[in-house]
Amino acid sequence: MQTTFSPAQLADPDTAESNRILRSCVHCGMCTATCPTFLLLGDELDSPRGRIYLIKEMLEGGQPATEQVVRHVDRCLSCLSCMTTCPSGVNYMHLVDHARAYIDRTYTRPWPDRALRRVLSFVLPHPGRFRLALVGARLARPMARLVPGRSATAQRLRAMLRLAPASVPAPSDFERPRVHPAIGPRRARVGLLAGCAQQVLAPSINEATIRLLTRMGIEVVVTRDQGCCGALDHHMGHHDPAMRLARANITAWSREMAGEGLDAIVINASGCGTTVKDYGFMFREEPEREAAAKVAALAADISEVLTRFAYAPSRPAPGLTIAYHAACSLQHGQKITNEPKALLKAAGFTVKEPAEGHICCGSAGTYNLMQPEIAGQLKARKQANIERTGAALIASGNIGCLTQLGDGTIPAVHTVELLDWMAGGPEPAAIARARAAA
C-alpha cells in the first residue's frame, strides 16, 4: 500500500511505525474472512482492510479523527484474528493501538462516552476500587431490566449491571506480596502477575497457579508494587495511564531480577500476557527500553511454563469432556495454540474444540461493556457452538472469556484450575455445577 506521509510526520516514531505497517499491507482481503465484526455486519469498513484505509487517511491527513473513523475503530475487538490470517505479516495490533491513541488525543467524544471510559479507567485496574464497584453493581443488578431506552448509554448501563457477579469473592491471601517457596528441591524461581480484575472476580485462579507451581518445585514471587498490566487503558487509547501502570510493573520485576533473579514472569490471564510481551515495543523510545525488553522476554503464559517443566497429573482421569475455548489473546496475540490442549489431555480430560474456534466470544477487555450489542451476538454464537460439542465444561485461559461465557448452560473454568485439581489441588467449584447439570 502506498503512503504519503511527510518527513515531518515520519519524525514521530509512532507514525513511522504505522507507515511501515501500512506499506506491508497488499489489501488482499484475506483478513475479512476471519474478522468477527465483518462476519456479523458485512460492512467493509468494519473489516481490518476497511479500518486500515480509514486509519491511513486519518494519520496522513494529520487532522482530528472523524466520527466515522471513531465508530468503525471502536467496533474493532482487537481479537487479532486478522494477524493470524494475514499472509503479508501486517502488524494490525500496533496500527490500531496507534489509531486509538490518536483518536483519544484528537476526538471529543459525547460526554456519556467520555464519562464511562473515565470510570472504567479509574475502577478496573485497581482491585480495591473494582471490588467496591462490584458490590454496588450487585445490589443494583435487579434494576438492569428497568433501565429505559435503546441509546448506547442505556445499553452499556444494562450490560454493566448484567455482568456484575451475584457475589464477590473475598480477597485472597495468596495475592499479597510475598514469596511462595517451592515444595521440595527448587527447580526454578518465577514472578507472578497477580493482575487486577481477575484477582477480584476469580482469586481461585491465582491460588491454583501458585499451588500447582510450588508443588512442581517452582518458587513463586508476588512482587511489591506490581499491578494492572496496562492493557485496559492501552486498548482504550489512554496512552499515559497505560504506560504508568506498565512502568510500575517493569520497575517491580526489574528489582526482583536484579536480586535473586527470575526464570520467568508467569501470566495466567492471556489478555495481560499479550500486553506484557509487548512491553519491549511499547517502551522502545523510553529510558526503560532495556528493562522493558527483558521483562517482555521473560513473560510466559502459564501453559508455556507448565509445558516447559513437564506438568504431570497425580489423579486418575476424571472422565470429563472439556470444550476448550481458545482466547483470542492466546491463539492470535501470543500464537499459543497447542500447549493448553495438550496439558488438558495429559491431565486425563477429553478435549473438544468448538466450531469457529478462531472467532472471538465478544469479551475483548472492555468491549462487552462498550459495544454490548455486537458482544452479545458473538457470545450467543460462541455459546451455541460450544453446546454442540456436548462438553460438560468450558476451559479457557482468560478471565474475560470466562466471565463472558460462564453464564450459559455450561460452566466455565480456567485451564490452570483443572490442571491443579488433577495434580492434587482442590476440585474447582465449576465441577459440581457440571455434575449437577449432567
PyMOL commands that set and color helices and strands:
alter all, ss='L'
color gray80, all
select helices_A, chain A and resi 7-10+13-24+30-34+36-41+44-46+48-61+67-74+81-85+92-106+111-123+127-146+152-163+173-175+197-201+203-215+231-234+239-258+270-276+279-282+289-298+302-308+328-333+339-346+367-370+372-387+399-405+415-422+429-437
alter helices_A, ss='H'
color red, helices_A
select strands_A, chain A and resi 178-180+188-192+218-222+264-267+299-301+321-324+350-352+393-396+412-414
alter strands_A, ss='S'
color yellow, strands_A
deselect
rebuild
show_as cartoon
